[in-house]
Amino acid sequence: MKRVSITLDGQLEAALAAYGKRQGVPLVLTSMVRAALYEYLARRGVVAPLKPFQITAAKKGSGKRDVSRNHDQYLSRT
């Protein structure tokens, strides 16, 4: 991953801060800038659009009763 430095003018900085406040959760500036760049490049056909993260639950469940307590063990299995 390449590290870069950018300079934001006051208007852009204020807009990013306002957007972050409207989301209701703390947003990391790096993540917002990265997402904006992906969207910009996707609209120009340079990269594939990011797909929203979705989890689909099993219709009848997993049949396991301890998944909420031991989720890390289940997710680490390959």
mmCIF file of the N, C-alpha and C atoms, coordinates in Angstrom:
data_MODEL
# 
_entry.id   MODEL 
# 
loop_
_atom_site.group_PDB 
_atom_site.id 
_atom_site.type_symbol 
_atom_site.label_atom_id 
_atom_site.label_alt_id 
_atom_site.label_comp_id 
_atom_site.label_asym_id 
_atom_site.label_entity_id 
_atom_site.label_seq_id 
_atom_site.pdbx_PDB_ins_code 
_atom_site.Cartn_x 
_atom_site.Cartn_y 
_atom_site.Cartn_z 
_atom_site.occupancy 
_atom_site.B_iso_or_equiv 
_atom_site.pdbx_formal_charge 
_atom_site.auth_seq_id 
_atom_site.auth_comp_id 
_atom_site.auth_asym_id 
_atom_site.auth_atom_id 
_atom_site.pdbx_PDB_model_num 
ATOM 1   N N  . MET A 1 1  ? 0.850   -1.161  0.000   1.00 0.00 ? 1  MET A N  1 
ATOM 2   C CA . MET A 1 1  ? 0.000   0.000   0.000   1.00 0.00 ? 1  MET A CA 1 
ATOM 3   C C  . MET A 1 1  ? 0.901   1.230   0.000   1.00 0.00 ? 1  MET A C  1 
ATOM 4   N N  . LYS A 1 2  ? 0.563   2.193   -0.813  1.00 0.00 ? 2  LYS A N  1 
ATOM 5   C CA . LYS A 1 2  ? 1.326   3.432   -0.945  1.00 0.00 ? 2  LYS A CA 1 
ATOM 6   C C  . LYS A 1 2  ? 0.796   4.477   0.023   1.00 0.00 ? 2  LYS A C  1 
ATOM 7   N N  . ARG A 1 3  ? 1.674   5.135   0.726   1.00 0.00 ? 3  ARG A N  1 
ATOM 8   C CA . ARG A 1 3  ? 1.296   6.214   1.640   1.00 0.00 ? 3  ARG A CA 1 
ATOM 9   C C  . ARG A 1 3  ? 1.462   7.539   0.908   1.00 0.00 ? 3  ARG A C  1 
ATOM 10  N N  . VAL A 1 4  ? 0.466   8.404   0.994   1.00 0.00 ? 4  VAL A N  1 
ATOM 11  C CA . VAL A 1 4  ? 0.513   9.713   0.340   1.00 0.00 ? 4  VAL A CA 1 
ATOM 12  C C  . VAL A 1 4  ? 0.066   10.790  1.320   1.00 0.00 ? 4  VAL A C  1 
ATOM 13  N N  . SER A 1 5  ? 0.466   12.000  1.034   1.00 0.00 ? 5  SER A N  1 
ATOM 14  C CA . SER A 1 5  ? 0.015   13.163  1.801   1.00 0.00 ? 5  SER A CA 1 
ATOM 15  C C  . SER A 1 5  ? -0.765  14.066  0.863   1.00 0.00 ? 5  SER A C  1 
ATOM 16  N N  . ILE A 1 6  ? -1.868  14.615  1.361   1.00 0.00 ? 6  ILE A N  1 
ATOM 17  C CA . ILE A 1 6  ? -2.646  15.550  0.561   1.00 0.00 ? 6  ILE A CA 1 
ATOM 18  C C  . ILE A 1 6  ? -2.931  16.785  1.401   1.00 0.00 ? 6  ILE A C  1 
ATOM 19  N N  . THR A 1 7  ? -3.195  17.873  0.725   1.00 0.00 ? 7  THR A N  1 
ATOM 20  C CA . THR A 1 7  ? -3.570  19.112  1.391   1.00 0.00 ? 7  THR A CA 1 
ATOM 21  C C  . THR A 1 7  ? -5.016  19.412  1.041   1.00 0.00 ? 7  THR A C  1 
ATOM 22  N N  . LEU A 1 8  ? -5.834  19.642  2.058   1.00 0.00 ? 8  LEU A N  1 
ATOM 23  C CA . LEU A 1 8  ? -7.247  19.952  1.858   1.00 0.00 ? 8  LEU A CA 1 
ATOM 24  C C  . LEU A 1 8  ? -7.470  21.434  2.098   1.00 0.00 ? 8  LEU A C  1 
ATOM 25  N N  . ASP A 1 9  ? -8.211  22.079  1.208   1.00 0.00 ? 9  ASP A N  1 
ATOM 26  C CA . ASP A 1 9  ? -8.570  23.469  1.475   1.00 0.00 ? 9  ASP A CA 1 
ATOM 27  C C  . ASP A 1 9  ? -9.658  23.489  2.545   1.00 0.00 ? 9  ASP A C  1 
ATOM 28  N N  . GLY A 1 10 ? -9.927  24.668  3.083   1.00 0.00 ? 10 GLY A N  1 
ATOM 29  C CA . GLY A 1 10 ? -10.887 24.795  4.175   1.00 0.00 ? 10 GLY A CA 1 
ATOM 30  C C  . GLY A 1 10 ? -12.270 24.299  3.829   1.00 0.00 ? 10 GLY A C  1 
ATOM 31  N N  . GLN A 1 11 ? -12.714 24.565  2.605   1.00 0.00 ? 11 GLN A N  1 
ATOM 32  C CA . GLN A 1 11 ? -14.059 24.156  2.191   1.00 0.00 ? 11 GLN A CA 1 
ATOM 33  C C  . GLN A 1 11 ? -14.183 22.633  2.159   1.00 0.00 ? 11 GLN A C  1 
ATOM 34  N N  . LEU A 1 12 ? -13.181 21.962  1.605   1.00 0.00 ? 12 LEU A N  1 
ATOM 35  C CA . LEU A 1 12 ? -13.212 20.502  1.532   1.00 0.00 ? 12 LEU A CA 1 
ATOM 36  C C  . LEU A 1 12 ? -13.090 19.889  2.921   1.00 0.00 ? 12 LEU A C  1 
ATOM 37  N N  . GLU A 1 13 ? -12.251 20.453  3.746   1.00 0.00 ? 13 GLU A N  1 
ATOM 38  C CA . GLU A 1 13 ? -12.102 19.961  5.116   1.00 0.00 ? 13 GLU A CA 1 
ATOM 39  C C  . GLU A 1 13 ? -13.422 20.088  5.888   1.00 0.00 ? 13 GLU A C  1 
ATOM 40  N N  . ALA A 1 14 ? -14.089 21.232  5.735   1.00 0.00 ? 14 ALA A N  1 
ATOM 41  C CA . ALA A 1 14 ? -15.377 21.441  6.412   1.00 0.00 ? 14 ALA A CA 1 
ATOM 42  C C  . ALA A 1 14 ? -16.438 20.478  5.888   1.00 0.00 ? 14 ALA A C  1 
ATOM 43  N N  . ALA A 1 15 ? -16.441 20.245  4.577   1.00 0.00 ? 15 ALA A N  1 
ATOM 44  C CA . ALA A 1 15 ? -17.414 19.316  3.992   1.00 0.00 ? 15 ALA A CA 1 
ATOM 45  C C  . ALA A 1 15 ? -17.196 17.897  4.512   1.00 0.00 ? 15 ALA A C  1 
ATOM 46  N N  . LEU A 1 16 ? -15.952 17.466  4.620   1.00 0.00 ? 16 LEU A N  1 
ATOM 47  C CA . LEU A 1 16 ? -15.657 16.128  5.147   1.00 0.00 ? 16 LEU A CA 1 
ATOM 48  C C  . LEU A 1 16 ? -16.074 16.019  6.609   1.00 0.00 ? 16 LEU A C  1 
ATOM 49  N N  . ALA A 1 17 ? -15.812 17.052  7.380   1.00 0.00 ? 17 ALA A N  1 
ATOM 50  C CA . ALA A 1 17 ? -16.202 17.039  8.798   1.00 0.00 ? 17 ALA A CA 1 
ATOM 51  C C  . ALA A 1 17 ? -17.723 16.979  8.933   1.00 0.00 ? 17 ALA A C  1 
ATOM 52  N N  . ALA A 1 18 ? -18.432 17.767  8.114   1.00 0.00 ? 18 ALA A N  1 
ATOM 53  C CA . ALA A 1 18 ? -19.898 17.765  8.164   1.00 0.00 ? 18 ALA A CA 1 
ATOM 54  C C  . ALA A 1 18 ? -20.455 16.403  7.764   1.00 0.00 ? 18 ALA A C  1 
ATOM 55  N N  . TYR A 1 19 ? -19.883 15.809  6.738   1.00 0.00 ? 19 TYR A N  1 
ATOM 56  C CA . TYR A 1 19 ? -20.325 14.483  6.310   1.00 0.00 ? 19 TYR A CA 1 
ATOM 57  C C  . TYR A 1 19 ? -20.106 13.467  7.427   1.00 0.00 ? 19 TYR A C  1 
ATOM 58  N N  . GLY A 1 20 ? -18.943 13.504  8.053   1.00 0.00 ? 20 GLY A N  1 
ATOM 59  C CA . GLY A 1 20 ? -18.651 12.582  9.146   1.00 0.00 ? 20 GLY A CA 1 
ATOM 60  C C  . GLY A 1 20 ? -19.634 12.722  10.291  1.00 0.00 ? 20 GLY A C  1 
ATOM 61  N N  . LYS A 1 21 ? -20.009 13.958  10.649  1.00 0.00 ? 21 LYS A N  1 
ATOM 62  C CA . LYS A 1 21 ? -20.974 14.182  11.729  1.00 0.00 ? 21 LYS A CA 1 
ATOM 63  C C  . LYS A 1 21 ? -22.351 13.648  11.363  1.00 0.00 ? 21 LYS A C  1 
ATOM 64  N N  . ARG A 1 22 ? -22.754 13.806  10.104  1.00 0.00 ? 22 ARG A N  1 
ATOM 65  C CA . ARG A 1 22 ? -24.082 13.334  9.667   1.00 0.00 ? 22 ARG A CA 1 
ATOM 66  C C  . ARG A 1 22 ? -24.194 11.820  9.707   1.00 0.00 ? 22 ARG A C  1 
ATOM 67  N N  . GLN A 1 23 ? -23.085 11.116  9.614   1.00 0.00 ? 23 GLN A N  1 
ATOM 68  C CA . GLN A 1 23 ? -23.135 9.657   9.611   1.00 0.00 ? 23 GLN A CA 1 
ATOM 69  C C  . GLN A 1 23 ? -23.468 9.087   10.983  1.00 0.00 ? 23 GLN A C  1 
ATOM 70  N N  . GLY A 1 24 ? -23.236 9.852   12.037  1.00 0.00 ? 24 GLY A N  1 
ATOM 71  C CA . GLY A 1 24 ? -23.591 9.391   13.378  1.00 0.00 ? 24 GLY A CA 1 
ATOM 72  C C  . GLY A 1 24 ? -22.572 8.460   14.009  1.00 0.00 ? 24 GLY A C  1 
ATOM 73  N N  . VAL A 1 25 ? -21.534 8.128   13.296  1.00 0.00 ? 25 VAL A N  1 
ATOM 74  C CA . VAL A 1 25 ? -20.450 7.301   13.830  1.00 0.00 ? 25 VAL A CA 1 
ATOM 75  C C  . VAL A 1 25 ? -19.135 7.958   13.427  1.00 0.00 ? 25 VAL A C  1 
ATOM 76  N N  . PRO A 1 26 ? -18.093 7.772   14.230  1.00 0.00 ? 26 PRO A N  1 
ATOM 77  C CA . PRO A 1 26 ? -16.815 8.366   13.856  1.00 0.00 ? 26 PRO A CA 1 
ATOM 78  C C  . PRO A 1 26 ? -16.293 7.749   12.554  1.00 0.00 ? 26 PRO A C  1 
ATOM 79  N N  . LEU A 1 27 ? -15.884 8.586   11.633  1.00 0.00 ? 27 LEU A N  1 
ATOM 80  C CA . LEU A 1 27 ? -15.321 8.115   10.374  1.00 0.00 ? 27 LEU A CA 1 
ATOM 81  C C  . LEU A 1 27 ? -13.857 8.511   10.290  1.00 0.00 ? 27 LEU A C  1 
ATOM 82  N N  . VAL A 1 28 ? -13.051 7.622   9.785   1.00 0.00 ? 28 VAL A N  1 
ATOM 83  C CA . VAL A 1 28 ? -11.628 7.881   9.630   1.00 0.00 ? 28 VAL A CA 1 
ATOM 84  C C  . VAL A 1 28 ? -11.420 8.597   8.301   1.00 0.00 ? 28 VAL A C  1 
ATOM 85  N N  . LEU A 1 29 ? -10.695 9.705   8.333   1.00 0.00 ? 29 LEU A N  1 
ATOM 86  C CA . LEU A 1 29 ? -10.460 10.495  7.131   1.00 0.00 ? 29 LEU A CA 1 
ATOM 87  C C  . LEU A 1 29 ? -9.846  9.636   6.021   1.00 0.00 ? 29 LEU A C  1 
ATOM 88  N N  . THR A 1 30 ? -8.900  8.784   6.376   1.00 0.00 ? 30 THR A N  1 
ATOM 89  C CA . THR A 1 30 ? -8.261  7.923   5.387   1.00 0.00 ? 30 THR A CA 1 
ATOM 90  C C  . THR A 1 30 ? -9.283  7.054   4.671   1.00 0.00 ? 30 THR A C  1 
ATOM 91  N N  . SER A 1 31 ? -10.205 6.476   5.414   1.00 0.00 ? 31 SER A N  1 
ATOM 92  C CA . SER A 1 31 ? -11.226 5.615   4.818   1.00 0.00 ? 31 SER A CA 1 
ATOM 93  C C  . SER A 1 31 ? -12.158 6.394   3.909   1.00 0.00 ? 31 SER A C  1 
ATOM 94  N N  . MET A 1 32 ? -12.525 7.621   4.330   1.00 0.00 ? 32 MET A N  1 
ATOM 95  C CA . MET A 1 32 ? -13.406 8.435   3.492   1.00 0.00 ? 32 MET A CA 1 
ATOM 96  C C  . MET A 1 32 ? -12.724 8.817   2.190   1.00 0.00 ? 32 MET A C  1 
ATOM 97  N N  . VAL A 1 33 ? -11.450 9.200   2.255   1.00 0.00 ? 33 VAL A N  1 
ATOM 98  C CA . VAL A 1 33 ? -10.726 9.593   1.045   1.00 0.00 ? 33 VAL A CA 1 
ATOM 99  C C  . VAL A 1 33 ? -10.540 8.384   0.124   1.00 0.00 ? 33 VAL A C  1 
ATOM 100 N N  . ARG A 1 34 ? -10.208 7.236   0.693   1.00 0.00 ? 34 ARG A N  1 
ATOM 101 C CA . ARG A 1 34 ? -10.026 6.028   -0.115  1.00 0.00 ? 34 ARG A CA 1 
ATOM 102 C C  . ARG A 1 34 ? -11.330 5.646   -0.821  1.00 0.00 ? 34 ARG A C  1 
ATOM 103 N N  . ALA A 1 35 ? -12.461 5.712   -0.097  1.00 0.00 ? 35 ALA A N  1 
ATOM 104 C CA . ALA A 1 35 ? -13.755 5.385   -0.689  1.00 0.00 ? 35 ALA A CA 1 
ATOM 105 C C  . ALA A 1 35 ? -14.100 6.370   -1.801  1.00 0.00 ? 35 ALA A C  1 
ATOM 106 N N  . ALA A 1 36 ? -13.808 7.654   -1.583  1.00 0.00 ? 36 ALA A N  1 
ATOM 107 C CA . ALA A 1 36 ? -14.083 8.671   -2.604  1.00 0.00 ? 36 ALA A CA 1 
ATOM 108 C C  . ALA A 1 36 ? -13.255 8.417   -3.866  1.00 0.00 ? 36 ALA A C  1 
ATOM 109 N N  . LEU A 1 37 ? -12.001 8.037   -3.692  1.00 0.00 ? 37 LEU A N  1 
ATOM 110 C CA . LEU A 1 37 ? -11.155 7.747   -4.854  1.00 0.00 ? 37 LEU A CA 1 
ATOM 111 C C  . LEU A 1 37 ? -11.660 6.528   -5.618  1.00 0.00 ? 37 LEU A C  1 
ATOM 112 N N  . TYR A 1 38 ? -12.062 5.486   -4.889  1.00 0.00 ? 38 TYR A N  1 
ATOM 113 C CA . TYR A 1 38 ? -12.616 4.305   -5.553  1.00 0.00 ? 38 TYR A CA 1 
ATOM 114 C C  . TYR A 1 38 ? -13.856 4.671   -6.357  1.00 0.00 ? 38 TYR A C  1 
ATOM 115 N N  . GLU A 1 39 ? -14.742 5.464   -5.751  1.00 0.00 ? 39 GLU A N  1 
ATOM 116 C CA . GLU A 1 39 ? -15.962 5.853   -6.451  1.00 0.00 ? 39 GLU A CA 1 
ATOM 117 C C  . GLU A 1 39 ? -15.628 6.682   -7.696  1.00 0.00 ? 39 GLU A C  1 
ATOM 118 N N  . TYR A 1 40 ? -14.709 7.615   -7.564  1.00 0.00 ? 40 TYR A N  1 
ATOM 119 C CA . TYR A 1 40 ? -14.292 8.460   -8.683  1.00 0.00 ? 40 TYR A CA 1 
ATOM 120 C C  . TYR A 1 40 ? -13.743 7.606   -9.834  1.00 0.00 ? 40 TYR A C  1 
ATOM 121 N N  . LEU A 1 41 ? -12.861 6.679   -9.501  1.00 0.00 ? 41 LEU A N  1 
ATOM 122 C CA . LEU A 1 41 ? -12.247 5.837   -10.533 1.00 0.00 ? 41 LEU A CA 1 
ATOM 123 C C  . LEU A 1 41 ? -13.239 4.822   -11.107 1.00 0.00 ? 41 LEU A C  1 
ATOM 124 N N  . ALA A 1 42 ? -14.159 4.342   -10.291 1.00 0.00 ? 42 ALA A N  1 
ATOM 125 C CA . ALA A 1 42 ? -15.172 3.396   -10.771 1.00 0.00 ? 42 ALA A CA 1 
ATOM 126 C C  . ALA A 1 42 ? -16.096 4.070   -11.775 1.00 0.00 ? 42 ALA A C  1 
ATOM 127 N N  . ARG A 1 43 ? -16.468 5.317   -11.512 1.00 0.00 ? 43 ARG A N  1 
ATOM 128 C CA . ARG A 1 43 ? -17.337 6.052   -12.438 1.00 0.00 ? 43 ARG A CA 1 
ATOM 129 C C  . ARG A 1 43 ? -16.660 6.288   -13.787 1.00 0.00 ? 43 ARG A C  1 
ATOM 130 N N  . ARG A 1 44 ? -15.359 6.260   -13.807 1.00 0.00 ? 44 ARG A N  1 
ATOM 131 C CA . ARG A 1 44 ? -14.613 6.453   -15.047 1.00 0.00 ? 44 ARG A CA 1 
ATOM 132 C C  . ARG A 1 44 ? -14.158 5.138   -15.666 1.00 0.00 ? 44 ARG A C  1 
ATOM 133 N N  . GLY A 1 45 ? -14.585 4.020   -15.082 1.00 0.00 ? 45 GLY A N  1 
ATOM 134 C CA . GLY A 1 45 ? -14.289 2.710   -15.642 1.00 0.00 ? 45 GLY A CA 1 
ATOM 135 C C  . GLY A 1 45 ? -12.872 2.229   -15.431 1.00 0.00 ? 45 GLY A C  1 
ATOM 136 N N  . VAL A 1 46 ? -12.162 2.816   -14.477 1.00 0.00 ? 46 VAL A N  1 
ATOM 137 C CA . VAL A 1 46 ? -10.771 2.435   -14.236 1.00 0.00 ? 46 VAL A CA 1 
ATOM 138 C C  . VAL A 1 46 ? -10.684 1.250   -13.276 1.00 0.00 ? 46 VAL A C  1 
ATOM 139 N N  . VAL A 1 47 ? -11.571 1.211   -12.287 1.00 0.00 ? 47 VAL A N  1 
ATOM 140 C CA . VAL A 1 47 ? -11.622 0.096   -11.338 1.00 0.00 ? 47 VAL A CA 1 
ATOM 141 C C  . VAL A 1 47 ? -13.055 -0.413  -11.260 1.00 0.00 ? 47 VAL A C  1 
ATOM 142 N N  . ALA A 1 48 ? -13.216 -1.626  -10.788 1.00 0.00 ? 48 ALA A N  1 
ATOM 143 C CA . ALA A 1 48 ? -14.560 -2.183  -10.597 1.00 0.00 ? 48 ALA A CA 1 
ATOM 144 C C  . ALA A 1 48 ? -15.214 -1.503  -9.397  1.00 0.00 ? 48 ALA A C  1 
ATOM 145 N N  . PRO A 1 49 ? -16.516 -1.240  -9.474  1.00 0.00 ? 49 PRO A N  1 
ATOM 146 C CA . PRO A 1 49 ? -17.199 -0.616  -8.331  1.00 0.00 ? 49 PRO A CA 1 
ATOM 147 C C  . PRO A 1 49 ? -17.114 -1.508  -7.097  1.00 0.00 ? 49 PRO A C  1 
ATOM 148 N N  . LEU A 1 50 ? -17.011 -0.884  -5.938  1.00 0.00 ? 50 LEU A N  1 
ATOM 149 C CA . LEU A 1 50 ? -17.012 -1.639  -4.691  1.00 0.00 ? 50 LEU A CA 1 
ATOM 150 C C  . LEU A 1 50 ? -18.411 -2.177  -4.443  1.00 0.00 ? 50 LEU A C  1 
ATOM 151 N N  . LYS A 1 51 ? -18.478 -3.410  -4.024  1.00 0.00 ? 51 LYS A N  1 
ATOM 152 C CA . LYS A 1 51 ? -19.769 -4.019  -3.712  1.00 0.00 ? 51 LYS A CA 1 
ATOM 153 C C  . LYS A 1 51 ? -20.054 -3.813  -2.233  1.00 0.00 ? 51 LYS A C  1 
ATOM 154 N N  . PRO A 1 52 ? -21.294 -3.523  -1.876  1.00 0.00 ? 52 PRO A N  1 
ATOM 155 C CA . PRO A 1 52 ? -21.610 -3.358  -0.453  1.00 0.00 ? 52 PRO A CA 1 
ATOM 156 C C  . PRO A 1 52 ? -21.440 -4.676  0.293   1.00 0.00 ? 52 PRO A C  1 
ATOM 157 N N  . PHE A 1 53 ? -20.987 -4.579  1.515   1.00 0.00 ? 53 PHE A N  1 
ATOM 158 C CA . PHE A 1 53 ? -20.795 -5.752  2.362   1.00 0.00 ? 53 PHE A CA 1 
ATOM 159 C C  . PHE A 1 53 ? -22.150 -6.277  2.795   1.00 0.00 ? 53 PHE A C  1 
ATOM 160 N N  . GLN A 1 54 ? -22.394 -7.533  2.534   1.00 0.00 ? 54 GLN A N  1 
ATOM 161 C CA . GLN A 1 54 ? -23.664 -8.142  2.925   1.00 0.00 ? 54 GLN A CA 1 
ATOM 162 C C  . GLN A 1 54 ? -23.408 -9.518  3.512   1.00 0.00 ? 54 GLN A C  1 
ATOM 163 N N  . ILE A 1 55 ? -24.135 -9.808  4.548   1.00 0.00 ? 55 ILE A N  1 
ATOM 164 C CA . ILE A 1 55 ? -24.100 -11.141 5.154   1.00 0.00 ? 55 ILE A CA 1 
ATOM 165 C C  . ILE A 1 55 ? -25.488 -11.738 5.005   1.00 0.00 ? 55 ILE A C  1 
ATOM 166 N N  . THR A 1 56 ? -25.556 -12.925 4.459   1.00 0.00 ? 56 THR A N  1 
ATOM 167 C CA . THR A 1 56 ? -26.834 -13.604 4.301   1.00 0.00 ? 56 THR A CA 1 
ATOM 168 C C  . THR A 1 56 ? -26.920 -14.721 5.335   1.00 0.00 ? 56 THR A C  1 
ATOM 169 N N  . ALA A 1 57 ? -27.902 -14.628 6.173   1.00 0.00 ? 57 ALA A N  1 
ATOM 170 C CA . ALA A 1 57 ? -28.086 -15.646 7.208   1.00 0.00 ? 57 ALA A CA 1 
ATOM 171 C C  . ALA A 1 57 ? -28.656 -16.918 6.597   1.00 0.00 ? 57 ALA A C  1 
ATOM 172 N N  . ALA A 1 58 ? -28.308 -18.043 7.192   1.00 0.00 ? 58 ALA A N  1 
ATOM 173 C CA . ALA A 1 58 ? -28.859 -19.313 6.756   1.00 0.00 ? 58 ALA A CA 1 
ATOM 174 C C  . ALA A 1 58 ? -30.352 -19.338 7.071   1.00 0.00 ? 58 ALA A C  1 
ATOM 175 N N  . LYS A 1 59 ? -31.141 -19.966 6.216   1.00 0.00 ? 59 LYS A N  1 
ATOM 176 C CA . LYS A 1 59 ? -32.589 -19.987 6.404   1.00 0.00 ? 59 LYS A CA 1 
ATOM 177 C C  . LYS A 1 59 ? -32.995 -20.666 7.703   1.00 0.00 ? 59 LYS A C  1 
ATOM 178 N N  . LYS A 1 60 ? -32.338 -21.778 8.028   1.00 0.00 ? 60 LYS A N  1 
ATOM 179 C CA . LYS A 1 60 ? -32.701 -22.504 9.234   1.00 0.00 ? 60 LYS A CA 1 
ATOM 180 C C  . LYS A 1 60 ? -31.639 -22.366 10.313  1.00 0.00 ? 60 LYS A C  1 
ATOM 181 N N  . GLY A 1 61 ? -30.645 -21.527 10.080  1.00 0.00 ? 61 GLY A N  1 
ATOM 182 C CA . GLY A 1 61 ? -29.569 -21.391 11.058  1.00 0.00 ? 61 GLY A CA 1 
ATOM 183 C C  . GLY A 1 61 ? -28.513 -22.462 10.846  1.00 0.00 ? 61 GLY A C  1 
ATOM 184 N N  . SER A 1 62 ? -27.456 -22.370 11.609  1.00 0.00 ? 62 SER A N  1 
ATOM 185 C CA . SER A 1 62 ? -26.326 -23.286 11.434  1.00 0.00 ? 62 SER A CA 1 
ATOM 186 C C  . SER A 1 62 ? -26.521 -24.593 12.179  1.00 0.00 ? 62 SER A C  1 
ATOM 187 N N  . GLY A 1 63 ? -27.439 -24.595 13.131  1.00 0.00 ? 63 GLY A N  1 
ATOM 188 C CA . GLY A 1 63 ? -27.606 -25.780 13.954  1.00 0.00 ? 63 GLY A CA 1 
ATOM 189 C C  . GLY A 1 63 ? -26.683 -25.767 15.164  1.00 0.00 ? 63 GLY A C  1 
ATOM 190 N N  . LYS A 1 64 ? -25.850 -24.762 15.264  1.00 0.00 ? 64 LYS A N  1 
ATOM 191 C CA . LYS A 1 64 ? -24.926 -24.639 16.400  1.00 0.00 ? 64 LYS A CA 1 
ATOM 192 C C  . LYS A 1 64 ? -25.478 -23.586 17.349  1.00 0.00 ? 64 LYS A C  1 
ATOM 193 N N  . ARG A 1 65 ? -25.337 -23.832 18.642  1.00 0.00 ? 65 ARG A N  1 
ATOM 194 C CA . ARG A 1 65 ? -25.888 -22.914 19.634  1.00 0.00 ? 65 ARG A CA 1 
ATOM 195 C C  . ARG A 1 65 ? -24.841 -21.968 20.225  1.00 0.00 ? 65 ARG A C  1 
ATOM 196 N N  . ASP A 1 66 ? -23.556 -22.170 19.886  1.00 0.00 ? 66 ASP A N  1 
ATOM 197 C CA . ASP A 1 66 ? -22.504 -21.382 20.523  1.00 0.00 ? 66 ASP A CA 1 
ATOM 198 C C  . ASP A 1 66 ? -21.825 -20.393 19.581  1.00 0.00 ? 66 ASP A C  1 
ATOM 199 N N  . VAL A 1 67 ? -22.397 -20.141 18.419  1.00 0.00 ? 67 VAL A N  1 
ATOM 200 C CA . VAL A 1 67 ? -21.743 -19.300 17.421  1.00 0.00 ? 67 VAL A CA 1 
ATOM 201 C C  . VAL A 1 67 ? -21.561 -17.867 17.932  1.00 0.00 ? 67 VAL A C  1 
ATOM 202 N N  . SER A 1 68 ? -22.532 -17.321 18.639  1.00 0.00 ? 68 SER A N  1 
ATOM 203 C CA . SER A 1 68 ? -22.403 -15.945 19.116  1.00 0.00 ? 68 SER A CA 1 
ATOM 204 C C  . SER A 1 68 ? -21.274 -15.804 20.136  1.00 0.00 ? 68 SER A C  1 
ATOM 205 N N  . ARG A 1 69 ? -20.999 -16.850 20.890  1.00 0.00 ? 69 ARG A N  1 
ATOM 206 C CA . ARG A 1 69 ? -19.906 -16.794 21.872  1.00 0.00 ? 69 ARG A CA 1 
ATOM 207 C C  . ARG A 1 69 ? -18.568 -17.148 21.238  1.00 0.00 ? 69 ARG A C  1 
ATOM 208 N N  . ASN A 1 70 ? -18.557 -18.072 20.310  1.00 0.00 ? 70 ASN A N  1 
ATOM 209 C CA . ASN A 1 70 ? -17.299 -18.588 19.754  1.00 0.00 ? 70 ASN A CA 1 
ATOM 210 C C  . ASN A 1 70 ? -17.122 -18.237 18.282  1.00 0.00 ? 70 ASN A C  1 
ATOM 211 N N  . HIS A 1 71 ? -17.633 -17.084 17.865  1.00 0.00 ? 71 HIS A N  1 
ATOM 212 C CA . HIS A 1 71 ? -17.607 -16.710 16.448  1.00 0.00 ? 71 HIS A CA 1 
ATOM 213 C C  . HIS A 1 71 ? -16.195 -16.646 15.882  1.00 0.00 ? 71 HIS A C  1 
ATOM 214 N N  . ASP A 1 72 ? -15.208 -16.222 16.678  1.00 0.00 ? 72 ASP A N  1 
ATOM 215 C CA . ASP A 1 72 ? -13.841 -16.135 16.165  1.00 0.00 ? 72 ASP A CA 1 
ATOM 216 C C  . ASP A 1 72 ? -13.324 -17.520 15.759  1.00 0.00 ? 72 ASP A C  1 
ATOM 217 N N  . GLN A 1 73 ? -13.647 -18.535 16.532  1.00 0.00 ? 73 GLN A N  1 
ATOM 218 C CA . GLN A 1 73 ? -13.213 -19.886 16.194  1.00 0.00 ? 73 GLN A CA 1 
ATOM 219 C C  . GLN A 1 73 ? -13.848 -20.365 14.878  1.00 0.00 ? 73 GLN A C  1 
ATOM 220 N N  . TYR A 1 74 ? -15.108 -20.060 14.714  1.00 0.00 ? 74 TYR A N  1 
ATOM 221 C CA . TYR A 1 74 ? -15.803 -20.469 13.468  1.00 0.00 ? 74 TYR A CA 1 
ATOM 222 C C  . TYR A 1 74 ? -15.271 -19.718 12.258  1.00 0.00 ? 74 TYR A C  1 
ATOM 223 N N  . LEU A 1 75 ? -15.016 -18.411 12.429  1.00 0.00 ? 75 LEU A N  1 
ATOM 224 C CA . LEU A 1 75 ? -14.547 -17.612 11.300  1.00 0.00 ? 75 LEU A CA 1 
ATOM 225 C C  . LEU A 1 75 ? -13.105 -17.916 10.933  1.00 0.00 ? 75 LEU A C  1 
ATOM 226 N N  . SER A 1 76 ? -12.307 -18.414 11.853  1.00 0.00 ? 76 SER A N  1 
ATOM 227 C CA . SER A 1 76 ? -10.914 -18.706 11.553  1.00 0.00 ? 76 SER A CA 1 
ATOM 228 C C  . SER A 1 76 ? -10.726 -20.033 10.829  1.00 0.00 ? 76 SER A C  1 
ATOM 229 N N  . ARG A 1 77 ? -11.745 -20.847 10.788  1.00 0.00 ? 77 ARG A N  1 
ATOM 230 C CA . ARG A 1 77 ? -11.662 -22.129 10.084  1.00 0.00 ? 77 ARG A CA 1 
ATOM 231 C C  . ARG A 1 77 ? -11.700 -21.902 8.582   1.00 0.00 ? 77 ARG A C  1 
ATOM 232 N N  . THR A 1 78 ? -10.854 -22.622 7.874   1.00 0.00 ? 78 THR A N  1 
ATOM 233 C CA . THR A 1 78 ? -10.842 -22.486 6.399   1.00 0.00 ? 78 THR A CA 1 
ATOM 234 C C  . THR A 1 78 ? -11.368 -23.716 5.728   1.00 0.00 ? 78 THR A C  1 
# 
